[in-house]
Amino acid sequence: MNCRHNDLPWNIRKFLKNQLKDFHFGGDLRQIQPWSSSAWSHTDLRRLKEGMVSAQFWSAYAPCSSQHLDAVQLTLEQIDLIRRLVNLYPHHMTLVTTASGIEKTHKSGRIASLIGVEGGHAIGTSLSVLRMFHQLGARYLTLTHTCNTPWADCCKVDEPGKYPHIGGLSKFGKLVVQEMNRLGMIVDLSHVSVPTMLDALGSSKAPVIFSHSSAHAICNSSRNVPDHVLQRIAINGGLVMVAFYPHFVSCSGQATLHDVVAHINHIREVAGVDHVGIGAGYDGVNLVPKGLEDVSKYPHLLAALLESDKWSEEDIAKLAGKNLIRVFKEVEAVRDQMELLKIPPVDQSIPPEDIMGRSYCRYQGPRT
Protein backbone atom coordinates (compact mmCIF):
# COMPACT_ATOMS: atom_id res chain seq x y z
CA MET A 1 0.00 0.00 0.00
CA ASN A 2 1.32 3.45 -0.88
CA CYS A 3 0.18 6.98 0.02
CA ARG A 4 2.10 9.63 -1.90
CA HIS A 5 1.99 13.28 -2.91
CA ASN A 6 1.53 13.68 -6.68
CA ASP A 7 1.21 16.88 -8.76
CA LEU A 8 -0.27 15.33 -11.92
CA PRO A 9 -3.44 17.51 -11.74
CA TRP A 10 -1.42 20.69 -12.27
CA ASN A 11 0.31 19.19 -15.30
CA ILE A 12 -3.08 18.35 -16.78
CA ARG A 13 -4.00 22.00 -16.35
CA LYS A 14 -0.67 23.19 -17.76
CA PHE A 15 -0.63 20.88 -20.77
CA LEU A 16 -4.33 20.33 -21.55
CA LYS A 17 -6.18 23.20 -19.80
CA ASN A 18 -7.98 20.51 -17.74
CA GLN A 19 -9.61 18.99 -20.86
CA LEU A 20 -9.74 15.32 -19.93
CA LYS A 21 -11.06 14.20 -23.31
CA ASP A 22 -7.49 14.72 -24.54
CA PHE A 23 -5.86 12.93 -21.60
CA HIS A 24 -4.99 9.26 -22.15
CA PHE A 25 -4.30 8.27 -18.54
CA GLY A 26 -4.65 4.58 -19.34
CA GLY A 27 -1.98 4.74 -22.04
CA ASP A 28 1.79 4.98 -21.79
CA LEU A 29 2.33 8.73 -21.46
CA ARG A 30 6.02 8.20 -22.21
CA GLN A 31 4.90 7.67 -25.82
CA ILE A 32 2.34 10.50 -25.98
CA GLN A 33 2.98 14.21 -26.51
CA PRO A 34 3.32 16.57 -24.69
CA TRP A 35 4.06 14.20 -21.80
CA SER A 36 6.76 12.26 -23.61
CA SER A 37 8.95 15.34 -23.99
CA SER A 38 8.36 16.80 -20.52
CA ALA A 39 10.78 16.39 -17.62
CA TRP A 40 7.81 17.00 -15.30
CA SER A 41 5.84 13.87 -16.28
CA HIS A 42 6.22 10.68 -14.21
CA THR A 43 2.71 9.25 -13.80
CA ASP A 44 0.11 7.22 -15.67
CA LEU A 45 -2.16 4.33 -14.72
CA ARG A 46 0.16 1.69 -16.18
CA ARG A 47 3.12 2.90 -14.15
CA LEU A 48 1.02 3.32 -11.00
CA LYS A 49 0.03 -0.35 -11.28
CA GLU A 50 3.63 -1.36 -12.01
CA GLY A 51 4.71 0.62 -8.95
CA MET A 52 2.09 -1.23 -6.85
CA VAL A 53 0.55 2.10 -5.82
CA SER A 54 -2.76 1.49 -4.09
CA ALA A 55 -3.35 4.91 -2.52
CA GLN A 56 -2.49 8.35 -3.84
CA PHE A 57 -2.88 11.92 -2.57
CA TRP A 58 -3.53 14.06 -5.64
CA SER A 59 -2.48 17.69 -5.14
CA ALA A 60 -5.00 20.47 -5.75
CA TYR A 61 -2.43 23.20 -6.30
CA ALA A 62 -2.67 26.88 -7.20
CA PRO A 63 0.57 28.85 -7.71
CA CYS A 64 1.68 31.58 -5.33
CA SER A 65 1.11 34.14 -8.08
CA SER A 66 -2.65 33.54 -7.65
CA GLN A 67 -2.64 34.62 -3.99
CA HIS A 68 -5.23 37.41 -3.36
CA LEU A 69 -6.39 36.97 -6.97
CA ASP A 70 -7.98 33.72 -8.16
CA ALA A 71 -6.37 31.11 -5.87
CA VAL A 72 -9.72 29.93 -4.50
CA GLN A 73 -11.18 29.47 -8.00
CA LEU A 74 -8.06 27.70 -9.28
CA THR A 75 -8.10 25.32 -6.32
CA LEU A 76 -11.79 24.56 -6.84
CA GLU A 77 -11.09 23.81 -10.49
CA GLN A 78 -8.26 21.45 -9.51
CA ILE A 79 -10.46 19.65 -6.97
CA ASP A 80 -13.07 19.31 -9.71
CA LEU A 81 -10.41 17.96 -12.09
CA ILE A 82 -9.30 15.30 -9.59
CA ARG A 83 -12.87 14.20 -9.01
CA ARG A 84 -13.57 14.03 -12.75
CA LEU A 85 -10.37 12.09 -13.42
CA VAL A 86 -11.19 9.51 -10.76
CA ASN A 87 -14.75 9.15 -12.09
CA LEU A 88 -13.43 8.49 -15.60
CA TYR A 89 -11.59 5.37 -14.39
CA PRO A 90 -13.99 3.70 -11.92
CA HIS A 91 -12.46 0.26 -12.45
CA HIS A 92 -9.03 1.57 -11.47
CA MET A 93 -9.60 4.41 -8.97
CA THR A 94 -11.99 5.36 -6.17
CA LEU A 95 -12.37 8.75 -4.49
CA VAL A 96 -11.65 8.27 -0.78
CA THR A 97 -12.19 10.62 2.16
CA THR A 98 -11.61 8.35 5.19
CA ALA A 99 -8.88 6.10 6.56
CA SER A 100 -11.21 3.11 6.41
CA GLY A 101 -11.95 4.01 2.79
CA ILE A 102 -8.25 3.60 1.95
CA GLU A 103 -8.24 0.11 3.46
CA LYS A 104 -11.51 -0.90 1.77
CA THR A 105 -10.39 0.37 -1.64
CA HIS A 106 -7.02 -1.36 -1.27
CA LYS A 107 -8.82 -4.69 -0.78
CA SER A 108 -10.83 -4.05 -3.97
CA GLY A 109 -7.65 -3.69 -6.03
CA ARG A 110 -8.36 -0.09 -7.01
CA ILE A 111 -6.25 3.00 -6.27
CA ALA A 112 -7.61 4.96 -3.32
CA SER A 113 -7.55 8.55 -4.55
CA LEU A 114 -7.44 11.33 -1.97
CA ILE A 115 -7.33 15.11 -2.38
CA GLY A 116 -4.79 17.38 -0.70
CA VAL A 117 -4.85 21.17 -1.06
CA GLU A 118 -1.30 22.47 -1.45
CA GLY A 119 -0.81 25.98 -0.12
CA GLY A 120 -2.70 27.90 2.56
CA HIS A 121 -3.17 30.84 0.19
CA ALA A 122 -5.79 28.62 -1.48
CA ILE A 123 -8.34 29.34 1.26
CA GLY A 124 -8.17 33.11 0.74
CA THR A 125 -8.01 33.81 4.51
CA SER A 126 -11.49 32.31 4.83
CA LEU A 127 -12.39 29.47 7.17
CA SER A 128 -15.62 29.12 5.20
CA VAL A 129 -13.57 28.25 2.12
CA LEU A 130 -11.55 25.76 4.19
CA ARG A 131 -14.79 24.08 5.29
CA MET A 132 -16.07 23.93 1.71
CA PHE A 133 -12.82 22.35 0.50
CA HIS A 134 -13.36 19.70 3.16
CA GLN A 135 -16.94 19.19 1.98
CA LEU A 136 -15.59 18.60 -1.54
CA GLY A 137 -13.25 15.89 -0.31
CA ALA A 138 -9.96 17.62 0.60
CA ARG A 139 -8.32 15.80 3.50
CA TYR A 140 -5.13 17.75 4.01
CA LEU A 141 -4.05 21.36 3.67
CA THR A 142 -0.40 22.35 3.27
CA LEU A 143 -0.27 25.50 5.42
CA THR A 144 1.95 27.40 2.96
CA HIS A 145 3.57 26.87 -0.37
CA THR A 146 6.73 28.79 -1.33
CA CYS A 147 5.06 32.07 -0.35
CA ASN A 148 4.03 33.50 2.99
CA THR A 149 0.33 33.78 3.64
CA PRO A 150 -1.05 36.60 5.77
CA TRP A 151 -1.19 34.09 8.64
CA ALA A 152 1.82 31.77 8.20
CA ASP A 153 5.51 32.00 7.28
CA CYS A 154 6.85 29.74 4.54
CA CYS A 155 10.25 28.05 4.41
CA LYS A 156 11.76 30.89 2.36
CA VAL A 157 12.02 33.07 5.48
CA ASP A 158 14.50 30.57 6.98
CA GLU A 159 16.98 31.18 4.15
CA PRO A 160 20.04 33.43 4.68
CA GLY A 161 19.21 37.11 4.33
CA LYS A 162 15.44 36.57 4.63
CA TYR A 163 13.25 37.64 7.53
CA PRO A 164 9.95 36.36 8.94
CA HIS A 165 6.85 38.50 8.70
CA ILE A 166 5.02 36.75 11.55
CA GLY A 167 7.52 34.43 13.20
CA GLY A 168 5.38 31.32 12.70
CA LEU A 169 1.59 31.26 12.80
CA SER A 170 -0.60 34.29 13.54
CA LYS A 171 -3.68 34.02 15.76
CA PHE A 172 -5.69 33.27 12.65
CA GLY A 173 -3.17 30.64 11.58
CA LYS A 174 -3.66 28.84 14.87
CA LEU A 175 -7.42 29.01 14.30
CA VAL A 176 -6.91 27.39 10.89
CA VAL A 177 -5.15 24.48 12.63
CA GLN A 178 -7.92 24.30 15.25
CA GLU A 179 -10.61 24.23 12.55
CA MET A 180 -8.73 21.55 10.61
CA ASN A 181 -8.66 19.44 13.80
CA ARG A 182 -12.41 19.92 14.16
CA LEU A 183 -13.06 18.95 10.53
CA GLY A 184 -10.72 15.95 10.53
CA MET A 185 -8.31 17.46 7.98
CA ILE A 186 -4.62 16.58 8.23
CA VAL A 187 -2.28 19.52 8.88
CA ASP A 188 0.59 19.37 6.35
CA LEU A 189 3.80 21.24 7.21
CA SER A 190 5.83 20.76 4.04
CA HIS A 191 6.93 24.19 2.73
CA VAL A 192 6.53 26.02 6.07
CA SER A 193 9.23 27.74 8.14
CA VAL A 194 10.64 26.09 11.26
CA PRO A 195 8.79 28.50 13.62
CA THR A 196 5.57 27.70 11.72
CA MET A 197 6.29 23.98 12.20
CA LEU A 198 6.70 24.51 15.94
CA ASP A 199 3.60 26.71 16.26
CA ALA A 200 1.51 24.15 14.37
CA LEU A 201 2.85 21.30 16.52
CA GLY A 202 1.99 23.35 19.60
CA SER A 203 -1.51 24.18 18.34
CA SER A 204 -2.68 20.88 16.85
CA LYS A 205 -4.52 18.35 18.97
CA ALA A 206 -3.98 15.78 16.21
CA PRO A 207 -0.86 14.35 14.53
CA VAL A 208 0.53 16.39 11.64
CA ILE A 209 2.40 15.35 8.50
CA PHE A 210 5.08 16.58 6.14
CA SER A 211 3.66 15.32 2.84
CA HIS A 212 6.91 15.73 0.87
CA SER A 213 9.99 16.83 2.85
CA SER A 214 13.33 15.28 3.74
CA ALA A 215 15.95 15.41 6.52
CA HIS A 216 17.70 18.74 7.11
CA ALA A 217 20.64 16.99 8.82
CA ILE A 218 21.55 15.37 5.49
CA CYS A 219 20.66 18.23 3.12
CA ASN A 220 20.29 21.67 4.69
CA SER A 221 17.55 22.91 2.36
CA SER A 222 14.94 25.11 4.07
CA ARG A 223 12.37 22.62 2.70
CA ASN A 224 13.67 19.87 4.98
CA VAL A 225 12.92 18.98 8.59
CA PRO A 226 15.54 19.61 11.31
CA ASP A 227 16.21 16.96 13.96
CA HIS A 228 14.61 18.89 16.83
CA VAL A 229 11.38 19.01 14.82
CA LEU A 230 11.69 15.29 14.00
CA GLN A 231 11.82 14.67 17.75
CA ARG A 232 8.66 16.75 18.20
CA ILE A 233 6.98 14.78 15.39
CA ALA A 234 7.58 11.58 17.36
CA ILE A 235 5.90 13.12 20.42
CA ASN A 236 3.04 14.48 18.30
CA GLY A 237 2.51 11.10 16.62
CA GLY A 238 2.96 12.60 13.19
CA LEU A 239 4.76 11.61 10.02
CA VAL A 240 7.51 12.86 7.67
CA MET A 241 7.07 11.57 4.11
CA VAL A 242 10.38 11.76 2.25
CA ALA A 243 10.58 13.88 -0.91
CA PHE A 244 12.62 12.70 -3.92
CA TYR A 245 13.61 16.05 -5.45
CA PRO A 246 17.43 15.96 -5.72
CA HIS A 247 17.85 19.50 -4.37
CA PHE A 248 16.18 18.30 -1.13
CA VAL A 249 17.96 14.93 -1.10
CA SER A 250 21.58 15.70 -2.04
CA CYS A 251 21.46 19.53 -2.13
CA SER A 252 22.40 19.29 -5.82
CA GLY A 253 20.82 18.58 -9.19
CA GLN A 254 21.62 14.87 -9.00
CA ALA A 255 20.70 12.13 -6.54
CA THR A 256 20.25 8.36 -6.40
CA LEU A 257 17.86 5.90 -4.83
CA HIS A 258 20.47 5.31 -2.12
CA ASP A 259 20.49 9.01 -1.24
CA VAL A 260 16.74 8.73 -0.62
CA VAL A 261 17.37 5.64 1.52
CA ALA A 262 19.75 7.72 3.66
CA HIS A 263 16.99 10.24 4.40
CA ILE A 264 14.50 7.52 5.25
CA ASN A 265 16.99 5.88 7.60
CA HIS A 266 17.87 9.17 9.28
CA ILE A 267 14.24 10.07 9.96
CA ARG A 268 13.68 6.56 11.29
CA GLU A 269 16.69 6.89 13.61
CA VAL A 270 15.60 10.26 15.02
CA ALA A 271 11.79 9.99 15.05
CA GLY A 272 11.21 6.23 14.90
CA VAL A 273 9.88 3.78 12.34
CA ASP A 274 6.28 4.83 13.10
CA HIS A 275 6.96 8.36 11.90
CA VAL A 276 8.49 8.00 8.43
CA GLY A 277 6.79 7.62 5.06
CA ILE A 278 7.33 8.19 1.34
CA GLY A 279 6.22 11.51 -0.15
CA ALA A 280 8.03 11.51 -3.53
CA GLY A 281 6.49 14.54 -5.30
CA TYR A 282 6.28 13.11 -8.81
CA ASP A 283 4.94 15.40 -11.56
CA GLY A 284 5.85 18.38 -9.39
CA VAL A 285 9.58 18.14 -10.08
CA ASN A 286 11.73 18.26 -13.21
CA LEU A 287 14.60 16.26 -11.67
CA VAL A 288 14.39 12.80 -10.10
CA PRO A 289 16.93 10.47 -8.45
CA LYS A 290 18.61 7.79 -10.52
CA GLY A 291 16.72 4.57 -9.83
CA LEU A 292 13.49 6.44 -8.96
CA GLU A 293 12.64 7.85 -12.37
CA ASP A 294 8.85 7.59 -12.07
CA VAL A 295 5.99 6.08 -10.05
CA SER A 296 6.78 2.56 -11.29
CA LYS A 297 10.01 2.50 -9.27
CA TYR A 298 8.62 2.42 -5.72
CA PRO A 299 9.24 -1.36 -5.39
CA HIS A 300 12.93 -0.77 -6.13
CA LEU A 301 13.14 1.58 -3.13
CA LEU A 302 11.40 -0.89 -0.82
CA ALA A 303 13.62 -3.73 -2.07
CA ALA A 304 16.73 -1.67 -1.32
CA LEU A 305 15.52 -1.09 2.24
CA LEU A 306 14.75 -4.77 2.73
CA GLU A 307 18.34 -5.61 1.86
CA SER A 308 19.30 -3.94 5.14
CA ASP A 309 19.06 -5.68 8.51
CA LYS A 310 17.32 -2.55 9.81
CA TRP A 311 14.10 -3.16 7.90
CA SER A 312 11.59 -5.96 8.37
CA GLU A 313 8.55 -6.54 6.17
CA GLU A 314 6.41 -5.09 8.97
CA ASP A 315 8.56 -1.95 8.99
CA ILE A 316 8.25 -1.64 5.21
CA ALA A 317 4.46 -1.88 5.48
CA LYS A 318 4.49 1.02 7.94
CA LEU A 319 6.68 3.12 5.66
CA ALA A 320 4.64 2.32 2.58
CA GLY A 321 1.27 3.36 3.99
CA LYS A 322 0.32 2.02 7.41
CA ASN A 323 1.89 5.01 9.17
CA LEU A 324 -0.20 7.42 7.10
CA ILE A 325 -3.37 5.43 7.76
CA ARG A 326 -2.62 5.47 11.50
CA VAL A 327 -2.17 9.25 11.42
CA PHE A 328 -5.39 9.65 9.43
CA LYS A 329 -7.30 7.53 11.95
CA GLU A 330 -5.92 9.57 14.85
CA VAL A 331 -6.92 12.81 13.08
CA GLU A 332 -10.42 11.36 12.69
CA ALA A 333 -10.44 10.37 16.38
CA VAL A 334 -9.65 13.97 17.41
CA ARG A 335 -12.46 15.16 15.14
CA ASP A 336 -14.85 12.73 16.82
CA GLN A 337 -13.78 13.87 20.29
CA MET A 338 -14.34 17.51 19.37
CA GLU A 339 -17.75 16.61 17.97
CA LEU A 340 -18.68 14.88 21.25
CA LEU A 341 -17.66 18.05 23.08
CA LYS A 342 -19.93 19.99 20.68
CA ILE A 343 -17.14 22.36 19.70
CA PRO A 344 -18.68 24.66 17.05
CA PRO A 345 -17.06 25.85 13.81
CA VAL A 346 -14.63 28.71 14.32
CA ASP A 347 -16.45 32.03 13.88
CA GLN A 348 -15.50 33.71 10.62
CA SER A 349 -15.89 37.18 12.17
CA ILE A 350 -12.19 37.64 12.82
CA PRO A 351 -10.65 41.13 13.10
CA PRO A 352 -8.51 41.89 10.02
CA GLU A 353 -5.43 42.49 12.15
CA ASP A 354 -5.70 38.95 13.51
CA ILE A 355 -5.64 37.61 9.96
CA MET A 356 -3.14 39.90 8.34
CA GLY A 357 -0.55 40.47 11.04
CA ARG A 358 2.23 42.67 9.69
CA SER A 359 2.89 43.36 6.02
CA TYR A 360 4.38 40.45 4.12
CA CYS A 361 6.24 39.62 0.93
CA ARG A 362 5.16 37.23 -1.80
CA TYR A 363 7.71 34.60 -2.83
CA GLN A 364 7.78 32.61 -6.01
CA GLY A 365 9.20 29.12 -6.23
CA PRO A 366 8.98 25.66 -7.77
CA ARG A 367 6.01 23.45 -7.03
CA THR A 368 8.15 21.14 -4.92
Secondary structure by P-SEA (a helix, b strand, c coil): cbbbbbaaaaaaaaccccccccccccccccccccccccccccccaaaaaaacccccccccccccccccccaaaaaaaaaaaaaaaaaaccccbbbbccaaaaaaaaaacccbbbbbbcccccccccaaaaaaaaaaccccccccccccccccccccccccccccccccccaaaaaaaaaaaaabbbbbcccccaaaaaaaaacccbbbbccbbbbcccccccccccaaaaaaaaaacbbbbbbcccccccccccccaaaaaaaaaaaaaaccccccccccccccccccccccccccaaaaaaaaaaacccccaaaaaaaacaaaaaaaaaaaaaaaaaaaacccccccccccccccccbbbbbbbccc
